[in-house]
Every structure is written in C-alpha cells, then in structure tokens.
C-alpha cells in the first residue's frame, strides 16, 4: 500500500501522535516515512523512522511492547498522523505508560 499524498517535511517524514484507543492518553510522538507507513499497513502494528539511528524500527520489536493499530487519521493539513492503538505494555523506553509523564509548572501570573 502506497502512502497517501501527505505533506512530508524536508526529510520526507510525517509526525505521528500515538494515542491509546481506550483511555485516549497520548503515548508518544514519532516519525513515519513511506517505508514505515507501508509496514504499518501490512502488519497492523506501529513502525517508525528513527531520526537518530536513521533506520526503521518496529515499536516493541525488542521490548515486546507492541502497539496494535485500531485506526489512523490525518489532520486537516495532511502533515500529522494520529494513530490510535491497543498497547501491549508501556510506550516509553523508560517503562512509563506514556512518554509524557513529566509535568511542567506553568506561570499563573497574568501578562
């Protein structure tokens, strides 16, 4: 399956937001290229492009914490993918359920 006519960035990548399909918690943000998209279409699990390692990676390929794709949608600008998944374990390499576990303090003073 070919990747639809998405608006890829200068590196040929599409931002992907991964969300738990049951809890709606955002689990992680990663990047998808045409090869990763094809792998997801064929396997029904998440695949991404590692910008640091410059290679494809199957989420959970090493840890076993795979993500079964329930549905995918694209935003109105065609440049961000929302992937709803059934996770088989934590999404974060730290062992946390989500990569977004560090809460930041917000300045409450009016500007």
ZADO-1210 file (C-alpha; in nm, 4 decimals, padded with zeros to 6 digits):
<atoms>
<atom x="00.0000" y="00.0000" z="00.0000" code="UNK" pos="1"/>
<atom x="00.1411" y="00.3354" z="-00.1004" code="UNK" pos="2"/>
<atom x="00.1464" y="00.6265" z="00.1392" code="UNK" pos="3"/>
<atom x="-00.1345" y="00.8762" z="00.0646" code="UNK" pos="4"/>
<atom x="-00.0499" y="01.2254" z="-00.0586" code="UNK" pos="5"/>
<atom x="00.0641" y="01.3560" z="00.2798" code="UNK" pos="6"/>
<atom x="00.2704" y="01.6731" z="00.3229" code="UNK" pos="7"/>
<atom x="00.6057" y="01.5347" z="00.4344" code="UNK" pos="8"/>
<atom x="00.8701" y="01.7549" z="00.5946" code="UNK" pos="9"/>
<atom x="01.2040" y="01.8332" z="00.4282" code="UNK" pos="10"/>
<atom x="01.3383" y="01.4959" z="00.5479" code="UNK" pos="11"/>
<atom x="01.0467" y="01.3041" z="00.3966" code="UNK" pos="12"/>
<atom x="00.8819" y="01.2432" z="00.7351" code="UNK" pos="13"/>
<atom x="00.5347" y="01.2781" z="00.8800" code="UNK" pos="14"/>
<atom x="00.4813" y="01.3487" z="01.2514" code="UNK" pos="15"/>
<atom x="00.2781" y="01.0736" z="01.4199" code="UNK" pos="16"/>
<atom x="00.0928" y="01.1102" z="01.7504" code="UNK" pos="17"/>
<atom x="00.0211" y="00.7722" z="01.9105" code="UNK" pos="18"/>
<atom x="-00.2822" y="00.7520" z="02.1395" code="UNK" pos="19"/>
<atom x="-00.4287" y="00.4685" z="02.3473" code="UNK" pos="20"/>
<atom x="-00.7592" y="00.3841" z="02.1780" code="UNK" pos="21"/>
<atom x="-00.9308" y="00.3057" z="02.5109" code="UNK" pos="22"/>
<atom x="-00.8002" y="00.5696" z="02.7535" code="UNK" pos="23"/>
<atom x="-00.7266" y="00.8384" z="02.4908" code="UNK" pos="24"/>
<atom x="-00.3936" y="00.9058" z="02.6636" code="UNK" pos="25"/>
<atom x="-00.1227" y="01.0324" z="02.4287" code="UNK" pos="26"/>
<atom x="00.1501" y="00.7703" z="02.4474" code="UNK" pos="27"/>
<atom x="00.4248" y="00.9040" z="02.2253" code="UNK" pos="28"/>
<atom x="00.5205" y="01.1122" z="01.9229" code="UNK" pos="29"/>
<atom x="00.7319" y="00.9597" z="01.6476" code="UNK" pos="30"/>
<atom x="00.8024" y="00.9969" z="01.2756" code="UNK" pos="31"/>
<atom x="00.6772" y="00.7985" z="00.9792" code="UNK" pos="32"/>
<atom x="00.8279" y="00.7750" z="00.6328" code="UNK" pos="33"/>
<atom x="00.6785" y="00.5882" z="00.3338" code="UNK" pos="34"/>
<atom x="00.8506" y="00.2597" z="00.4309" code="UNK" pos="35"/>
<atom x="00.7200" y="00.2774" z="00.7897" code="UNK" pos="36"/>
<atom x="00.3711" y="00.3541" z="00.6592" code="UNK" pos="37"/>
<atom x="00.3814" y="00.0502" z="00.4315" code="UNK" pos="38"/>
<atom x="00.4983" y="-00.1725" z="00.7191" code="UNK" pos="39"/>
<atom x="00.2101" y="-00.0481" z="00.9361" code="UNK" pos="40"/>
<atom x="-00.0396" y="-00.1152" z="00.6567" code="UNK" pos="41"/>
<atom x="00.0946" y="-00.4709" z="00.6136" code="UNK" pos="42"/>
<atom x="00.1422" y="-00.5685" z="00.9796" code="UNK" pos="43"/>
<atom x="-00.1264" y="-00.3701" z="01.1657" code="UNK" pos="44"/>
<atom x="00.1359" y="-00.2610" z="01.4200" code="UNK" pos="45"/>
<atom x="00.3292" y="00.0639" z="01.4569" code="UNK" pos="46"/>
<atom x="00.6549" y="00.1178" z="01.2690" code="UNK" pos="47"/>
<atom x="00.8519" y="00.4411" z="01.2709" code="UNK" pos="48"/>
<atom x="01.1608" y="00.6093" z="01.1315" code="UNK" pos="49"/>
<atom x="01.4318" y="00.6755" z="01.3887" code="UNK" pos="50"/>
<atom x="01.5837" y="01.0138" z="01.3164" code="UNK" pos="51"/>
<atom x="01.8801" y="00.9453" z="01.5462" code="UNK" pos="52"/>
<atom x="01.9633" y="00.5967" z="01.4130" code="UNK" pos="53"/>
<atom x="01.8452" y="00.6675" z="01.0564" code="UNK" pos="54"/>
<atom x="01.6579" y="00.3369" z="01.0352" code="UNK" pos="55"/>
<atom x="01.3118" y="00.1831" z="01.0531" code="UNK" pos="56"/>
<atom x="01.2008" y="00.0487" z="01.3882" code="UNK" pos="57"/>
<atom x="00.9119" y="-00.1688" z="01.4911" code="UNK" pos="58"/>
<atom x="00.7648" y="-00.0444" z="01.8203" code="UNK" pos="59"/>
<atom x="00.8083" y="-00.3334" z="02.0617" code="UNK" pos="60"/>
<atom x="01.0390" y="-00.5271" z="01.8315" code="UNK" pos="61"/>
<atom x="01.2955" y="-00.5545" z="02.1107" code="UNK" pos="62"/>
<atom x="01.0898" y="-00.4923" z="02.4265" code="UNK" pos="63"/>
<atom x="00.7739" y="-00.6797" z="02.3270" code="UNK" pos="64"/>
<atom x="00.5696" y="-00.3629" z="02.3962" code="UNK" pos="65"/>
<atom x="00.3997" y="-00.3640" z="02.0587" code="UNK" pos="66"/>
<atom x="00.1119" y="-00.1408" z="01.9526" code="UNK" pos="67"/>
<atom x="-00.1798" y="-00.2857" z="01.7554" code="UNK" pos="68"/>
<atom x="-00.3280" y="-00.0205" z="01.5274" code="UNK" pos="69"/>
<atom x="-00.7018" y="00.0321" z="01.5763" code="UNK" pos="70"/>
<atom x="-00.7410" y="00.3344" z="01.3484" code="UNK" pos="71"/>
<atom x="-00.5369" y="00.6038" z="01.1768" code="UNK" pos="72"/>
<atom x="-00.6413" y="00.9519" z="01.0716" code="UNK" pos="73"/>
<atom x="-00.4639" y="01.2547" z="00.9311" code="UNK" pos="74"/>
<atom x="-00.5100" y="01.6184" z="01.0284" code="UNK" pos="75"/>
<atom x="-00.6612" y="01.8839" z="00.8005" code="UNK" pos="76"/>
<atom x="-00.3164" y="01.9989" z="00.6810" code="UNK" pos="77"/>
<atom x="-00.2178" y="01.6415" z="00.5846" code="UNK" pos="78"/>
<atom x="00.1032" y="01.6723" z="00.7871" code="UNK" pos="79"/>
<atom x="00.0287" y="01.4898" z="01.1141" code="UNK" pos="80"/>
<atom x="-00.0905" y="01.1351" z="01.1616" code="UNK" pos="81"/>
<atom x="-00.2990" y="01.0253" z="01.4624" code="UNK" pos="82"/>
<atom x="-00.2518" y="00.6552" z="01.5307" code="UNK" pos="83"/>
<atom x="-00.4922" y="00.5009" z="01.7813" code="UNK" pos="84"/>
<atom x="-00.3549" y="00.1777" z="01.9255" code="UNK" pos="85"/>
<atom x="-00.4080" y="-00.1035" z="02.1702" code="UNK" pos="86"/>
<atom x="-00.0743" y="-00.1037" z="02.3532" code="UNK" pos="87"/>
<atom x="00.0851" y="-00.4250" z="02.4746" code="UNK" pos="88"/>
<atom x="00.2846" y="-00.2659" z="02.7559" code="UNK" pos="89"/>
<atom x="00.4357" y="00.0763" z="02.8153" code="UNK" pos="90"/>
<atom x="00.5087" y="00.3067" z="02.5236" code="UNK" pos="91"/>
<atom x="00.8074" y="00.4843" z="02.6772" code="UNK" pos="92"/>
<atom x="01.1564" y="00.3346" z="02.6808" code="UNK" pos="93"/>
<atom x="01.1746" y="00.4392" z="03.0496" code="UNK" pos="94"/>
<atom x="00.8979" y="00.1929" z="03.1367" code="UNK" pos="95"/>
<atom x="00.6357" y="00.4654" z="03.1803" code="UNK" pos="96"/>
<atom x="00.2970" y="00.4111" z="03.0156" code="UNK" pos="97"/>
<atom x="00.3361" y="00.7343" z="02.8184" code="UNK" pos="98"/>
<atom x="00.6399" y="00.9358" z="02.7153" code="UNK" pos="99"/>
<atom x="00.4546" y="01.2390" z="02.8579" code="UNK" pos="100"/>
<atom x="00.5000" y="01.1856" z="03.2306" code="UNK" pos="101"/>
<atom x="00.6975" y="01.4965" z="03.3265" code="UNK" pos="102"/>
<atom x="00.4554" y="01.7688" z="03.4290" code="UNK" pos="103"/>
<atom x="00.5725" y="02.1279" z="03.3934" code="UNK" pos="104"/>
<atom x="00.4865" y="02.4186" z="03.6198" code="UNK" pos="105"/>
<atom x="00.3012" y="02.6957" z="03.4409" code="UNK" pos="106"/>
<atom x="00.3364" y="03.0619" z="03.5381" code="UNK" pos="107"/>
<atom x="-00.0114" y="03.1672" z="03.6506" code="UNK" pos="108"/>
<atom x="00.0572" y="03.5430" z="03.6513" code="UNK" pos="109"/>
<atom x="-00.1430" y="03.7496" z="03.4002" code="UNK" pos="110"/>
<atom x="00.0718" y="03.9005" z="03.1266" code="UNK" pos="111"/>
</atoms>
